[in-house]
Amino acid sequence: MSKKKKNQPKPTSAGKPAKKKKNAAPTGKTIAENRKARHNYELLEKLECGLVLHGSEVKSLRVGKLSLEEAYVRFQNGELWLVNADISEYRQANLWNHDPKRKRKLLVNKKELDRLGVKATADGLTLVPLRAYFNARGIVKVMVAVARGKKIHDKRQTLKNQEARRQIDRQMKAGGRR
């Protein structure tokens, strides 16, 4: 009788175990989203980061008390920091509450940190938090993008393109009906 091995990844056609996709779309509960970032910036590259939090901050995030409206990411002393993200105080924490606007350290792989540091110091590029969410394991993650600020005429052009795309979609949906 042969024994089957359980819980092993199935081999691919080459005989090696299948790898997970690195840039797969994040799944899980979204806590907050920075909608203005897509309007104000041209997003060049995205990266998923972990976040160092206190206990009362996690409790507050589970209730959905986070604002990324004025938040930005700063590369400082070889580390990434989330600045101005407002995590409201957790009412039940009383004495052991946290400072709502404190700087929070972002956790990133060393290679990615070096690569982002070079891009963040380049002219005209900045790091912007796009959204915060709980991943499948219940861990808080922040999606950060390397972005270039849009000029006013770029924003107008983007709006024109979106409106043209909507018009085309409406016409296609209507089909031959008149």
Disulfide bonds with the S-S distance in Angstrom:
none
